[in-house]
Amino acid sequence: MKTPGKTHMMESDHGKLFIGGISWDTNEERLRDYFSSFGDIVEAVIMKDRATGRARGFGFIVFTYPATAEIVAMEKHMIDG
């Protein structure tokens, strides 16, 4: 079982961030709640295994403003850890 730890992020275009190292216990609502403190969110998605429906340990956040994503990507974050 994956343990909670530091969340890894990679910056992308148009306010979209890759969020890696997500605990298997973290859901999309929790991800959205955490990152909404930084700015408005268009979408929060945790990728899941198609066969099992289990979280794969990574996802994406899309901020309304790309500048917000750039600021968030500069920091390390810990969610549910």
Biopython code that builds the backbone (N, CA, C, O; Angstrom):
import numpy as np
from Bio.PDB.StructureBuilder import StructureBuilder

atoms = [
    (1, "MET", "N", (0.839, -1.175, 0.000)),
    (1, "MET", "CA", (0.000, 0.000, 0.000)),
    (1, "MET", "C", (0.887, 1.241, 0.000)),
    (1, "MET", "O", (1.894, 1.293, 0.706)),
    (2, "LYS", "N", (0.521, 2.202, -0.765)),
    (2, "LYS", "CA", (1.272, 3.448, -0.861)),
    (2, "LYS", "C", (1.033, 4.285, 0.388)),
    (2, "LYS", "O", (-0.096, 4.402, 0.863)),
    (3, "THR", "N", (2.100, 4.861, 0.910)),
    (3, "THR", "CA", (1.966, 5.697, 2.092)),
    (3, "THR", "C", (1.921, 7.155, 1.700)),
    (3, "THR", "O", (2.471, 7.537, 0.667)),
    (4, "PRO", "N", (1.267, 7.986, 2.516)),
    (4, "PRO", "CA", (1.226, 9.416, 2.214)),
    (4, "PRO", "C", (2.630, 9.985, 2.192)),
    (4, "PRO", "O", (3.499, 9.551, 2.948)),
    (5, "GLY", "N", (2.843, 10.940, 1.337)),
    (5, "GLY", "CA", (4.156, 11.550, 1.247)),
    (5, "GLY", "C", (4.080, 12.865, 0.539)),
    (5, "GLY", "O", (3.003, 13.428, 0.343)),
    (6, "LYS", "N", (5.228, 13.348, 0.159)),
    (6, "LYS", "CA", (5.271, 14.620, -0.537)),
    (6, "LYS", "C", (4.661, 14.474, -1.917)),
    (6, "LYS", "O", (4.844, 13.460, -2.590)),
    (7, "THR", "N", (3.942, 15.488, -2.322)),
    (7, "THR", "CA", (3.311, 15.511, -3.626)),
    (7, "THR", "C", (4.268, 16.169, -4.607)),
    (7, "THR", "O", (4.813, 17.237, -4.329)),
    (8, "HIS", "N", (4.472, 15.537, -5.743)),
    (8, "HIS", "CA", (5.365, 16.065, -6.766)),
    (8, "HIS", "C", (4.540, 16.695, -7.867)),
    (8, "HIS", "O", (3.490, 16.176, -8.247)),
    (9, "MET", "N", (5.026, 17.828, -8.383)),
    (9, "MET", "CA", (4.283, 18.525, -9.423)),
    (9, "MET", "C", (5.194, 18.905, -10.572)),
    (9, "MET", "O", (6.375, 19.196, -10.384)),
    (10, "MET", "N", (4.628, 18.897, -11.752)),
    (10, "MET", "CA", (5.313, 19.388, -12.938)),
    (10, "MET", "C", (4.433, 20.449, -13.563)),
    (10, "MET", "O", (3.220, 20.280, -13.685)),
    (11, "GLU", "N", (5.056, 21.537, -13.955)),
    (11, "GLU", "CA", (4.321, 22.649, -14.537)),
    (11, "GLU", "C", (3.945, 22.329, -15.982)),
    (11, "GLU", "O", (4.677, 21.635, -16.688)),
    (12, "SER", "N", (2.815, 22.835, -16.402)),
    (12, "SER", "CA", (2.356, 22.656, -17.771)),
    (12, "SER", "C", (1.672, 23.932, -18.232)),
    (12, "SER", "O", (1.567, 24.896, -17.474)),
    (13, "ASP", "N", (1.205, 23.937, -19.482)),
    (13, "ASP", "CA", (0.543, 25.104, -20.048)),
    (13, "ASP", "C", (-0.894, 25.215, -19.558)),
    (13, "ASP", "O", (-1.492, 24.243, -19.097)),
    (14, "HIS", "N", (-1.422, 26.408, -19.670)),
    (14, "HIS", "CA", (-2.841, 26.684, -19.450)),
    (14, "HIS", "C", (-3.336, 26.360, -18.047)),
    (14, "HIS", "O", (-4.487, 25.960, -17.873)),
    (15, "GLY", "N", (-2.488, 26.528, -17.059)),
    (15, "GLY", "CA", (-2.915, 26.350, -15.678)),
    (15, "GLY", "C", (-3.032, 24.917, -15.215)),
    (15, "GLY", "O", (-3.556, 24.665, -14.130)),
    (16, "LYS", "N", (-2.558, 23.966, -16.009)),
    (16, "LYS", "CA", (-2.682, 22.552, -15.658)),
    (16, "LYS", "C", (-1.394, 22.057, -15.009)),
    (16, "LYS", "O", (-0.299, 22.269, -15.532)),
    (17, "LEU", "N", (-1.540, 21.394, -13.858)),
    (17, "LEU", "CA", (-0.402, 20.833, -13.150)),
    (17, "LEU", "C", (-0.565, 19.331, -12.994)),
    (17, "LEU", "O", (-1.648, 18.837, -12.681)),
    (18, "PHE", "N", (0.529, 18.616, -13.218)),
    (18, "PHE", "CA", (0.596, 17.195, -12.898)),
    (18, "PHE", "C", (0.873, 17.097, -11.405)),
    (18, "PHE", "O", (1.777, 17.757, -10.893)),
    (19, "ILE", "N", (0.099, 16.276, -10.709)),
    (19, "ILE", "CA", (0.282, 16.078, -9.277)),
    (19, "ILE", "C", (0.638, 14.613, -9.065)),
    (19, "ILE", "O", (-0.195, 13.734, -9.287)),
    (20, "GLY", "N", (1.853, 14.345, -8.645)),
    (20, "GLY", "CA", (2.311, 12.972, -8.440)),
    (20, "GLY", "C", (2.510, 12.674, -6.964)),
    (20, "GLY", "O", (2.541, 13.583, -6.134)),
    (21, "GLY", "N", (2.642, 11.407, -6.648)),
    (21, "GLY", "CA", (2.872, 11.000, -5.269)),
    (21, "GLY", "C", (1.664, 11.153, -4.371)),
    (21, "GLY", "O", (1.802, 11.327, -3.161)),
    (22, "ILE", "N", (0.481, 11.088, -4.960)),
    (22, "ILE", "CA", (-0.759, 11.232, -4.191)),
    (22, "ILE", "C", (-1.036, 9.934, -3.428)),
    (22, "ILE", "O", (-0.914, 8.838, -3.975)),
    (23, "SER", "N", (-1.407, 10.078, -2.165)),
    (23, "SER", "CA", (-1.796, 8.920, -1.365)),
    (23, "SER", "C", (-3.006, 8.239, -2.009)),
    (23, "SER", "O", (-3.867, 8.906, -2.583)),
    (24, "TRP", "N", (-3.063, 6.931, -1.912)),
    (24, "TRP", "CA", (-4.213, 6.207, -2.458)),
    (24, "TRP", "C", (-5.487, 6.553, -1.707)),
    (24, "TRP", "O", (-6.585, 6.295, -2.201)),
    (25, "ASP", "N", (-5.360, 7.129, -0.529)),
    (25, "ASP", "CA", (-6.526, 7.511, 0.268)),
    (25, "ASP", "C", (-7.075, 8.888, -0.098)),
    (25, "ASP", "O", (-8.169, 9.251, 0.334)),
    (26, "THR", "N", (-6.329, 9.654, -0.889)),
    (26, "THR", "CA", (-6.764, 10.997, -1.279)),
    (26, "THR", "C", (-7.754, 10.902, -2.432)),
    (26, "THR", "O", (-7.501, 10.211, -3.419)),
    (27, "ASN", "N", (-8.878, 11.593, -2.306)),
    (27, "ASN", "CA", (-9.862, 11.595, -3.392)),
    (27, "ASN", "C", (-9.857, 12.953, -4.098)),
    (27, "ASN", "O", (-9.168, 13.880, -3.670)),
    (28, "GLU", "N", (-10.621, 13.060, -5.168)),
    (28, "GLU", "CA", (-10.643, 14.293, -5.963)),
    (28, "GLU", "C", (-11.163, 15.479, -5.156)),
    (28, "GLU", "O", (-10.689, 16.602, -5.329)),
    (29, "GLU", "N", (-12.125, 15.240, -4.286)),
    (29, "GLU", "CA", (-12.658, 16.321, -3.457)),
    (29, "GLU", "C", (-11.574, 16.878, -2.536)),
    (29, "GLU", "O", (-11.447, 18.094, -2.389)),
    (30, "ARG", "N", (-10.806, 16.007, -1.926)),
    (30, "ARG", "CA", (-9.718, 16.432, -1.032)),
    (30, "ARG", "C", (-8.644, 17.188, -1.818)),
    (30, "ARG", "O", (-8.118, 18.196, -1.345)),
    (31, "LEU", "N", (-8.323, 16.701, -3.011)),
    (31, "LEU", "CA", (-7.340, 17.363, -3.871)),
    (31, "LEU", "C", (-7.813, 18.770, -4.228)),
    (31, "LEU", "O", (-7.049, 19.733, -4.151)),
    (32, "ARG", "N", (-9.070, 18.873, -4.615)),
    (32, "ARG", "CA", (-9.658, 20.177, -4.961)),
    (32, "ARG", "C", (-9.665, 21.103, -3.738)),
    (32, "ARG", "O", (-9.301, 22.274, -3.844)),
    (33, "ASP", "N", (-10.072, 20.585, -2.594)),
    (33, "ASP", "CA", (-10.112, 21.395, -1.374)),
    (33, "ASP", "C", (-8.733, 21.953, -1.037)),
    (33, "ASP", "O", (-8.598, 23.130, -0.702)),
    (34, "TYR", "N", (-7.721, 21.111, -1.127)),
    (34, "TYR", "CA", (-6.365, 21.544, -0.788)),
    (34, "TYR", "C", (-5.896, 22.659, -1.721)),
    (34, "TYR", "O", (-5.445, 23.706, -1.255)),
    (35, "PHE", "N", (-5.998, 22.445, -3.024)),
    (35, "PHE", "CA", (-5.448, 23.406, -3.978)),
    (35, "PHE", "C", (-6.338, 24.631, -4.189)),
    (35, "PHE", "O", (-5.867, 25.638, -4.717)),
    (36, "SER", "N", (-7.595, 24.573, -3.795)),
    (36, "SER", "CA", (-8.472, 25.734, -3.960)),
    (36, "SER", "C", (-8.057, 26.887, -3.052)),
    (36, "SER", "O", (-8.468, 28.026, -3.274)),
    (37, "SER", "N", (-7.256, 26.607, -2.043)),
    (37, "SER", "CA", (-6.763, 27.692, -1.187)),
    (37, "SER", "C", (-5.776, 28.595, -1.930)),
    (37, "SER", "O", (-5.481, 29.700, -1.474)),
    (38, "PHE", "N", (-5.266, 28.129, -3.073)),
    (38, "PHE", "CA", (-4.317, 28.911, -3.869)),
    (38, "PHE", "C", (-4.993, 29.702, -4.986)),
    (38, "PHE", "O", (-4.440, 30.692, -5.465)),
    (39, "GLY", "N", (-6.181, 29.273, -5.401)),
    (39, "GLY", "CA", (-6.888, 29.965, -6.471)),
    (39, "GLY", "C", (-8.038, 29.128, -6.999)),
    (39, "GLY", "O", (-8.253, 27.996, -6.565)),
    (40, "ASP", "N", (-8.774, 29.701, -7.944)),
    (40, "ASP", "CA", (-9.938, 29.020, -8.522)),
    (40, "ASP", "C", (-9.498, 27.829, -9.366)),
    (40, "ASP", "O", (-8.546, 27.911, -10.142)),
    (41, "ILE", "N", (-10.214, 26.726, -9.195)),
    (41, "ILE", "CA", (-9.887, 25.483, -9.895)),
    (41, "ILE", "C", (-10.974, 25.153, -10.903)),
    (41, "ILE", "O", (-12.165, 25.199, -10.595)),
    (42, "VAL", "N", (-10.542, 24.821, -12.112)),
    (42, "VAL", "CA", (-11.452, 24.403, -13.172)),
    (42, "VAL", "C", (-11.723, 22.906, -13.055)),
    (42, "VAL", "O", (-12.853, 22.454, -13.237)),
    (43, "GLU", "N", (-10.665, 22.136, -12.746)),
    (43, "GLU", "CA", (-10.804, 20.679, -12.718)),
    (43, "GLU", "C", (-9.780, 20.070, -11.768)),
    (43, "GLU", "O", (-8.649, 20.545, -11.669)),
    (44, "ALA", "N", (-10.189, 19.019, -11.076)),
    (44, "ALA", "CA", (-9.300, 18.225, -10.229)),
    (44, "ALA", "C", (-9.587, 16.763, -10.538)),
    (44, "ALA", "O", (-10.713, 16.295, -10.362)),
    (45, "VAL", "N", (-8.569, 16.042, -10.998)),
    (45, "VAL", "CA", (-8.764, 14.654, -11.414)),
    (45, "VAL", "C", (-7.666, 13.778, -10.818)),
    (45, "VAL", "O", (-6.486, 14.122, -10.879)),
    (46, "ILE", "N", (-8.058, 12.657, -10.247)),
    (46, "ILE", "CA", (-7.105, 11.629, -9.833)),
    (46, "ILE", "C", (-7.277, 10.476, -10.807)),
    (46, "ILE", "O", (-8.382, 9.967, -10.996)),
    (47, "MET", "N", (-6.184, 10.073, -11.418)),
    (47, "MET", "CA", (-6.246, 9.003, -12.412)),
    (47, "MET", "C", (-6.439, 7.662, -11.707)),
    (47, "MET", "O", (-5.832, 7.391, -10.670)),
    (48, "LYS", "N", (-7.303, 6.829, -12.299)),
    (48, "LYS", "CA", (-7.642, 5.540, -11.703)),
    (48, "LYS", "C", (-7.386, 4.406, -12.683)),
    (48, "LYS", "O", (-7.464, 4.585, -13.898)),
    (49, "ASP", "N", (-7.084, 3.250, -12.139)),
    (49, "ASP", "CA", (-6.908, 2.044, -12.937)),
    (49, "ASP", "C", (-8.267, 1.657, -13.507)),
    (49, "ASP", "O", (-9.246, 1.553, -12.768)),
    (50, "ARG", "N", (-8.329, 1.447, -14.801)),
    (50, "ARG", "CA", (-9.614, 1.126, -15.445)),
    (50, "ARG", "C", (-10.185, -0.203, -14.979)),
    (50, "ARG", "O", (-11.402, -0.348, -14.859)),
    (51, "ALA", "N", (-9.321, -1.170, -14.717)),
    (51, "ALA", "CA", (-9.790, -2.498, -14.332)),
    (51, "ALA", "C", (-10.272, -2.549, -12.880)),
    (51, "ALA", "O", (-11.288, -3.174, -12.577)),
    (52, "THR", "N", (-9.535, -1.887, -11.988)),
    (52, "THR", "CA", (-9.856, -2.000, -10.562)),
    (52, "THR", "C", (-10.570, -0.777, -9.990)),
    (52, "THR", "O", (-11.218, -0.867, -8.947)),
    (53, "GLY", "N", (-10.452, 0.360, -10.668)),
    (53, "GLY", "CA", (-11.031, 1.595, -10.162)),
    (53, "GLY", "C", (-10.203, 2.233, -9.059)),
    (53, "GLY", "O", (-10.592, 3.255, -8.494)),
    (54, "ARG", "N", (-9.073, 1.634, -8.756)),
    (54, "ARG", "CA", (-8.195, 2.125, -7.690)),
    (54, "ARG", "C", (-7.337, 3.288, -8.191)),
    (54, "ARG", "O", (-6.908, 3.304, -9.344)),
    (55, "ALA", "N", (-7.093, 4.255, -7.311)),
    (55, "ALA", "CA", (-6.257, 5.408, -7.658)),
    (55, "ALA", "C", (-4.863, 4.939, -8.054)),
    (55, "ALA", "O", (-4.329, 3.985, -7.488)),
    (56, "ARG", "N", (-4.281, 5.631, -9.044)),
    (56, "ARG", "CA", (-2.958, 5.266, -9.546)),
    (56, "ARG", "C", (-1.837, 6.099, -8.919)),
    (56, "ARG", "O", (-0.668, 5.911, -9.257)),
    (57, "GLY", "N", (-2.179, 7.010, -8.015)),
    (57, "GLY", "CA", (-1.157, 7.777, -7.311)),
    (57, "GLY", "C", (-0.756, 9.083, -7.969)),
    (57, "GLY", "O", (0.217, 9.715, -7.559)),
    (58, "PHE", "N", (-1.503, 9.492, -8.991)),
    (58, "PHE", "CA", (-1.237, 10.787, -9.615)),
    (58, "PHE", "C", (-2.514, 11.360, -10.186)),
    (58, "PHE", "O", (-3.513, 10.659, -10.351)),
    (59, "GLY", "N", (-2.465, 12.644, -10.486)),
    (59, "GLY", "CA", (-3.632, 13.309, -11.048)),
    (59, "GLY", "C", (-3.255, 14.655, -11.621)),
    (59, "GLY", "O", (-2.079, 14.941, -11.847)),
    (60, "PHE", "N", (-4.259, 15.477, -11.853)),
    (60, "PHE", "CA", (-4.056, 16.787, -12.454)),
    (60, "PHE", "C", (-4.969, 17.807, -11.787)),
    (60, "PHE", "O", (-6.087, 17.494, -11.377)),
    (61, "ILE", "N", (-4.471, 19.021, -11.688)),
    (61, "ILE", "CA", (-5.251, 20.172, -11.236)),
    (61, "ILE", "C", (-5.182, 21.190, -12.358)),
    (61, "ILE", "O", (-4.111, 21.434, -12.913)),
    (62, "VAL", "N", (-6.322, 21.789, -12.697)),
    (62, "VAL", "CA", (-6.337, 22.869, -13.684)),
    (62, "VAL", "C", (-6.854, 24.116, -12.981)),
    (62, "VAL", "O", (-7.994, 24.164, -12.519)),
    (63, "PHE", "N", (-5.990, 25.124, -12.912)),
    (63, "PHE", "CA", (-6.367, 26.407, -12.321)),
    (63, "PHE", "C", (-6.956, 27.312, -13.391)),
    (63, "PHE", "O", (-6.610, 27.204, -14.567)),
    (64, "THR", "N", (-7.842, 28.197, -12.981)),
    (64, "THR", "CA", (-8.441, 29.163, -13.896)),
    (64, "THR", "C", (-7.368, 30.036, -14.534)),
    (64, "THR", "O", (-7.425, 30.337, -15.727)),
    (65, "TYR", "N", (-6.392, 30.437, -13.730)),
    (65, "TYR", "CA", (-5.340, 31.328, -14.218)),
    (65, "TYR", "C", (-3.995, 30.607, -14.237)),
    (65, "TYR", "O", (-3.557, 30.099, -13.205)),
    (66, "PRO", "N", (-3.335, 30.554, -15.391)),
    (66, "PRO", "CA", (-2.028, 29.895, -15.483)),
    (66, "PRO", "C", (-1.002, 30.434, -14.482)),
    (66, "PRO", "O", (-0.152, 29.681, -14.008)),
    (67, "ALA", "N", (-1.072, 31.711, -14.160)),
    (67, "ALA", "CA", (-0.122, 32.289, -13.200)),
    (67, "ALA", "C", (-0.243, 31.622, -11.830)),
    (67, "ALA", "O", (0.755, 31.468, -11.126)),
    (68, "THR", "N", (-1.443, 31.232, -11.455)),
    (68, "THR", "CA", (-1.645, 30.539, -10.178)),
    (68, "THR", "C", (-0.918, 29.207, -10.191)),
    (68, "THR", "O", (-0.262, 28.844, -9.215)),
    (69, "ALA", "N", (-1.029, 28.478, -11.292)),
    (69, "ALA", "CA", (-0.345, 27.188, -11.419)),
    (69, "ALA", "C", (1.165, 27.369, -11.305)),
    (69, "ALA", "O", (1.841, 26.549, -10.683)),
    (70, "GLU", "N", (1.693, 28.424, -11.894)),
    (70, "GLU", "CA", (3.131, 28.681, -11.832)),
    (70, "GLU", "C", (3.581, 28.917, -10.394)),
    (70, "GLU", "O", (4.630, 28.423, -9.979)),
    (71, "ILE", "N", (2.796, 29.664, -9.640)),
    (71, "ILE", "CA", (3.134, 29.944, -8.239)),
    (71, "ILE", "C", (3.065, 28.665, -7.409)),
    (71, "ILE", "O", (3.963, 28.390, -6.612)),
    (72, "VAL", "N", (2.011, 27.890, -7.593)),
    (72, "VAL", "CA", (1.823, 26.649, -6.836)),
    (72, "VAL", "C", (2.943, 25.657, -7.139)),
    (72, "VAL", "O", (3.401, 24.952, -6.239)),
    (73, "ALA", "N", (3.386, 25.593, -8.386)),
    (73, "ALA", "CA", (4.423, 24.646, -8.795)),
    (73, "ALA", "C", (5.780, 24.951, -8.158)),
    (73, "ALA", "O", (6.649, 24.081, -8.112)),
    (74, "MET", "N", (5.965, 26.155, -7.676)),
    (74, "MET", "CA", (7.246, 26.541, -7.085)),
    (74, "MET", "C", (7.414, 26.017, -5.657)),
    (74, "MET", "O", (8.519, 26.048, -5.116)),
    (75, "GLU", "N", (6.343, 25.543, -5.052)),
    (75, "GLU", "CA", (6.376, 25.064, -3.666)),
    (75, "GLU", "C", (6.221, 23.544, -3.608)),
    (75, "GLU", "O", (5.690, 22.930, -4.533)),
    (76, "LYS", "N", (6.689, 22.947, -2.512)),
    (76, "LYS", "CA", (6.423, 21.535, -2.248)),
    (76, "LYS", "C", (5.144, 21.468, -1.420)),
    (76, "LYS", "O", (4.896, 22.328, -0.575)),
    (77, "HIS", "N", (4.345, 20.452, -1.667)),
    (77, "HIS", "CA", (3.061, 20.319, -0.984)),
    (77, "HIS", "C", (2.924, 18.920, -0.400)),
    (77, "HIS", "O", (3.444, 17.949, -0.951)),
    (78, "MET", "N", (2.218, 18.831, 0.721)),
    (78, "MET", "CA", (1.925, 17.541, 1.320)),
    (78, "MET", "C", (0.420, 17.473, 1.581)),
    (78, "MET", "O", (-0.145, 18.316, 2.277)),
    (79, "ILE", "N", (-0.209, 16.457, 1.008)),
    (79, "ILE", "CA", (-1.650, 16.274, 1.144)),
    (79, "ILE", "C", (-1.893, 14.943, 1.847)),
    (79, "ILE", "O", (-1.335, 13.916, 1.461)),
    (80, "ASP", "N", (-2.717, 14.970, 2.866)),
    (80, "ASP", "CA", (-3.044, 13.757, 3.623)),
    (80, "ASP", "C", (-1.794, 13.034, 4.103)),
    (80, "ASP", "O", (-1.751, 11.803, 4.110)),
    (81, "GLY", "N", (-0.788, 13.781, 4.498)),
    (81, "GLY", "CA", (0.441, 13.143, 4.958)),
    (81, "GLY", "C", (0.931, 13.807, 6.132)),
    (81, "GLY", "O", (1.965, 13.417, 6.676)),
]
sb = StructureBuilder()
sb.init_structure("model")
sb.init_model(0)
sb.init_chain("A")
sb.init_seg("    ")
for serial, (resi, resn, name, xyz) in enumerate(atoms, 1):
    if name == "N":
        sb.init_residue(resn, " ", resi, " ")
    sb.init_atom(name, np.array(xyz, "f"), 0.0, 1.0, " ", f" {name:<3s}", serial, name[0])
structure = sb.get_structure()
